[in-house]
Amino acid sequence: MTGKEIDSLLHSADPDRYLCALFAQPEQRAGLLALYGLNLELGRIADSSSESLIGEMKLTWWRDAVADLFASPQKVRRHDVTEGLAPLIGRISLDDISPLIEARFDDIAARPFTDLDDILAYVDNTAGCLARLALKALDAQGSLSDDTVTAAGRAWGLTGLLRAFPIRARIGRAPVGGDALGAVGATPAMLAQGLGEAKVAEARQGVIGAARAACEALAKAGPVPAEAVPAIGYCRLAATHLARLPVNPYALAPDINPLSRRLRLTWLALTGR
């Protein structure tokens, strides 16, 4: 995979993050895109691996490849993502980046979420972890409070899980807790078959409420500092995505119009709002 291919994949599969990354300083952009490329690679493994063993092998490769970057002497495997990450070593630590990889092993294992706290922990270790890594890559980690970064990660992460509900349901990791399903007379087994639409819609309300609360907390935090826009600016679009969720949890949510997305993010970069 070439750098241009990573750009193309991010542009199509993760356009909000990709467009925000373009507002980074030229000397910082490659490292930021490498982080987003790693996140994309990790996320695609669970979606594309029909066998859990194959998925585990792929994740283990990435775990080892990232660990090699922190070895002494450093070992950089031949991949545009690892080559892009290599210069970031010193700004980020192995402890910083490991949760992003480790959380995906539960996706491969198809372990259903037990409750809302379980979902929040997953989001904090994926979308939240990535936001913190991006801020460190930009040397902008001091520009936002810890609570604001947590809210940003949760707003984006929870909304993303809800938008991908039908896909997540098929791999056994729909964003709804087993306790919430049980309370409405539904089961995790129903999710993979797309059954119990009304019950499942009711069960996911707690997650929607948590996503809305995170979006509100992020909005109340005020303008996003210019130096942090490439790292978390896209999270301000979570409220727009959330408002477009279909009533049917098994239906895919419509995306934002590409022109509207560009205009919104450009305005954000200019004003922080």
C-alpha positions as CSV (number, residue, x, y, z in Angstrom):
1,M,0.0,0.0,0.0
2,T,1.4,3.4,-1.0
3,G,1.0,6.8,0.7
4,K,-1.4,7.8,-2.0
5,E,-3.5,4.7,-1.4
6,I,-3.8,5.5,2.3
7,D,-4.9,9.0,1.4
8,S,-7.5,7.6,-1.0
9,L,-8.8,5.1,1.6
10,L,-9.0,7.7,4.3
11,H,-10.7,10.1,1.9
12,S,-13.4,7.5,1.1
13,A,-13.7,5.6,4.4
14,D,-12.9,8.3,7.0
15,P,-13.5,11.6,5.2
16,D,-14.1,13.7,8.3
17,R,-10.8,12.9,9.9
18,Y,-9.0,13.0,6.6
19,L,-10.2,16.5,5.8
20,C,-9.4,17.8,9.3
21,A,-5.9,16.4,8.9
22,L,-5.3,18.5,5.8
23,F,-5.4,21.6,8.1
24,A,-2.3,20.4,10.0
25,Q,1.0,22.0,9.3
26,P,2.7,20.2,6.3
27,E,5.5,18.8,8.5
28,Q,2.9,17.3,10.9
29,R,0.5,16.0,8.3
30,A,2.2,12.8,7.4
31,G,2.4,11.5,11.0
32,L,-1.2,12.4,11.6
33,L,-2.4,10.6,8.5
34,A,-0.3,7.6,9.5
35,L,-2.2,7.5,12.8
36,Y,-5.5,7.7,11.0
37,G,-4.3,5.1,8.6
38,L,-3.4,2.7,11.5
39,N,-6.9,3.2,13.0
40,L,-8.5,2.5,9.6
41,E,-6.4,-0.7,9.1
42,L,-7.3,-1.9,12.6
43,G,-11.0,-1.2,12.1
44,R,-11.1,-3.0,8.8
45,I,-9.7,-6.2,10.2
46,A,-12.8,-7.2,12.2
47,D,-15.1,-6.2,9.3
48,S,-13.1,-8.2,6.7
49,S,-12.0,-11.3,8.6
50,S,-14.5,-14.1,8.5
51,E,-12.3,-16.3,10.8
52,S,-11.3,-15.0,14.2
53,L,-7.9,-16.7,14.0
54,I,-7.1,-14.8,10.8
55,G,-8.2,-11.6,12.5
56,E,-6.1,-12.3,15.5
57,M,-3.1,-12.9,13.4
58,K,-3.5,-9.6,11.6
59,L,-4.0,-7.7,14.8
60,T,-0.9,-9.4,16.3
61,W,1.1,-8.3,13.3
62,W,0.1,-4.7,13.9
63,R,0.8,-5.1,17.6
64,D,4.3,-6.3,16.9
65,A,4.9,-3.8,14.1
66,V,4.0,-0.9,16.4
67,A,6.1,-2.4,19.3
68,D,9.1,-2.6,16.9
69,L,8.9,1.2,16.4
70,F,9.7,1.6,20.1
71,A,12.5,-1.0,20.2
72,S,16.1,0.0,20.5
73,P,17.3,0.0,17.9
74,Q,14.1,1.0,16.2
75,K,12.7,-1.5,13.6
76,V,10.5,0.0,10.9
77,R,8.5,-2.6,8.9
78,R,7.9,-1.9,5.2
79,H,4.5,-0.4,5.3
80,D,3.5,3.2,4.7
81,V,1.6,3.4,8.0
82,T,4.6,2.2,10.1
83,E,7.0,4.3,8.1
84,G,4.7,7.3,8.8
85,L,4.5,6.6,12.5
86,A,8.2,6.2,13.0
87,P,9.0,9.9,13.3
88,L,6.3,10.3,16.0
89,I,8.2,8.1,18.4
90,G,9.3,10.5,21.2
91,R,6.0,12.4,21.1
92,I,3.9,9.3,21.8
93,S,4.7,6.2,23.8
94,L,3.9,2.5,23.4
95,D,1.5,2.9,26.4
96,D,-0.2,5.7,24.5
97,I,-0.9,3.7,21.4
98,S,-1.4,0.1,22.7
99,P,-5.1,0.6,23.8
100,L,-6.0,1.5,20.2
101,I,-4.8,-2.0,19.1
102,E,-5.8,-4.1,22.1
103,A,-9.4,-2.9,22.1
104,R,-9.9,-4.5,18.6
105,F,-9.2,-8.0,19.9
106,D,-12.7,-7.9,21.5
107,D,-14.1,-7.1,18.0
108,I,-12.4,-10.2,16.6
109,A,-13.6,-12.3,19.5
110,A,-17.2,-10.9,18.8
111,R,-17.7,-10.4,22.5
112,P,-21.1,-8.6,23.0
113,F,-21.0,-5.5,25.2
114,T,-22.3,-6.1,28.7
115,D,-23.5,-2.6,29.5
116,L,-23.1,1.1,28.8
117,D,-19.9,1.4,30.8
118,D,-18.4,-1.4,28.7
119,I,-19.3,0.5,25.5
120,L,-17.8,3.7,27.0
121,A,-14.6,1.9,27.9
122,Y,-14.3,0.6,24.3
123,V,-14.9,4.1,22.9
124,D,-12.3,5.7,25.2
125,N,-9.7,3.1,24.1
126,T,-10.5,3.6,20.3
127,A,-11.8,7.0,19.3
128,G,-10.7,8.7,22.5
129,C,-7.2,7.1,22.4
130,L,-6.9,8.2,18.7
131,A,-7.8,11.8,19.6
132,R,-5.2,11.9,22.4
133,L,-2.6,10.4,20.1
134,A,-3.4,13.0,17.4
135,L,-3.0,15.9,19.8
136,K,0.3,14.6,20.9
137,A,1.4,14.2,17.3
138,L,0.6,17.9,16.9
139,D,2.2,18.9,20.2
140,A,-1.3,20.3,21.0
141,Q,-2.2,18.1,24.0
142,G,-2.1,21.1,26.4
143,S,-4.6,23.1,24.3
144,L,-7.7,21.3,25.7
145,S,-8.8,20.0,29.0
146,D,-8.9,16.2,29.7
147,D,-12.7,16.4,30.0
148,T,-13.0,18.0,26.6
149,V,-10.9,15.4,24.9
150,T,-12.9,12.7,26.6
151,A,-16.1,14.3,25.4
152,A,-14.8,14.6,21.9
153,G,-13.8,11.0,21.7
154,R,-17.1,9.8,23.1
155,A,-19.2,12.0,20.9
156,W,-17.4,10.7,17.8
157,G,-16.9,7.1,18.9
158,L,-20.5,6.5,20.2
159,T,-22.0,8.2,17.1
160,G,-19.8,6.1,14.8
161,L,-20.8,2.9,16.5
162,L,-24.5,3.8,16.2
163,R,-24.1,4.8,12.5
164,A,-22.5,1.4,11.9
165,F,-25.0,-0.5,13.9
166,P,-26.0,-3.0,11.2
167,I,-22.4,-3.8,10.4
168,R,-21.5,-4.1,14.1
169,A,-24.5,-6.3,14.7
170,R,-23.3,-8.8,12.1
171,I,-19.9,-9.1,13.8
172,G,-21.5,-9.5,17.3
173,R,-20.4,-6.1,18.5
174,A,-23.5,-3.9,18.2
175,P,-23.4,-0.8,20.5
176,V,-26.0,-1.9,22.9
177,G,-25.4,-3.5,26.3
178,G,-26.7,-7.0,27.1
179,D,-28.4,-5.5,30.2
180,A,-30.4,-3.1,28.0
181,L,-31.4,-5.8,25.6
182,G,-32.5,-8.0,28.5
183,A,-34.7,-5.2,29.8
184,V,-36.7,-5.1,26.6
185,G,-36.9,-8.8,26.1
186,A,-34.2,-9.0,23.3
187,T,-31.0,-11.0,23.1
188,P,-27.6,-10.6,21.4
189,A,-28.4,-13.5,19.2
190,M,-31.3,-11.4,17.6
191,L,-28.9,-8.7,16.5
192,A,-26.9,-10.8,14.0
193,Q,-30.2,-11.8,12.3
194,G,-31.6,-8.3,12.2
195,L,-34.5,-9.2,14.4
196,G,-36.6,-7.3,17.0
197,E,-36.3,-3.9,15.3
198,A,-38.5,-2.1,17.8
199,K,-37.0,-3.7,20.9
200,V,-33.5,-3.1,19.7
201,A,-34.3,0.5,18.9
202,E,-35.5,0.9,22.5
203,A,-32.5,-0.8,23.9
204,R,-30.0,1.5,22.1
205,Q,-31.6,4.7,23.6
206,G,-29.1,4.7,26.5
207,V,-26.2,4.8,24.0
208,I,-27.9,7.6,22.0
209,G,-28.4,9.5,25.2
210,A,-24.7,9.2,26.1
211,A,-23.7,10.3,22.6
212,R,-25.9,13.4,22.8
213,A,-24.5,14.2,26.3
214,A,-21.0,14.0,24.9
215,C,-21.9,16.2,21.9
216,E,-23.4,18.8,24.3
217,A,-20.3,18.7,26.6
218,L,-18.1,19.2,23.6
219,A,-20.2,22.2,22.3
220,K,-20.1,23.8,25.8
221,A,-16.4,23.6,25.9
222,G,-16.2,26.4,23.4
223,P,-14.2,26.9,20.2
224,V,-11.7,24.3,19.2
225,P,-8.2,25.9,19.3
226,A,-6.7,26.1,15.8
227,E,-3.8,23.8,16.7
228,A,-6.2,21.1,17.8
229,V,-8.6,21.2,14.8
230,P,-6.7,18.6,12.8
231,A,-6.8,16.3,15.8
232,I,-10.4,16.6,17.1
233,G,-12.2,19.1,14.8
234,Y,-14.2,16.4,13.1
235,C,-15.7,15.4,16.4
236,R,-17.8,18.6,16.2
237,L,-19.7,16.9,13.3
238,A,-20.9,14.1,15.6
239,A,-24.1,15.9,16.5
240,T,-24.9,16.3,12.8
241,H,-24.3,12.6,12.2
242,L,-26.3,11.7,15.3
243,A,-29.3,13.7,14.1
244,R,-29.4,11.6,10.9
245,L,-29.7,8.2,12.6
246,P,-32.6,6.3,11.1
247,V,-35.3,5.0,13.4
248,N,-34.6,1.5,12.3
249,P,-31.3,0.5,14.0
250,Y,-30.6,-2.0,11.2
251,A,-30.6,0.7,8.5
252,L,-27.5,2.5,7.6
253,A,-27.4,6.2,8.4
254,P,-27.2,8.6,5.4
255,D,-23.9,10.5,5.1
256,I,-23.3,14.2,5.2
257,N,-23.2,15.9,1.8
258,P,-19.5,16.1,0.7
259,L,-19.8,19.8,-0.1
260,S,-21.5,20.5,3.3
261,R,-18.8,18.6,5.0
262,R,-16.0,20.6,3.4
263,L,-17.8,23.9,4.1
264,R,-18.5,23.0,7.8
265,L,-14.9,21.9,8.4
266,T,-13.4,24.9,6.7
267,W,-15.6,27.2,8.9
268,L,-14.4,25.2,11.9
269,A,-10.8,25.6,11.0
270,L,-11.3,29.4,10.6
271,T,-13.4,30.0,13.7
272,G,-13.1,26.9,16.0
273,R,-16.9,26.6,15.9
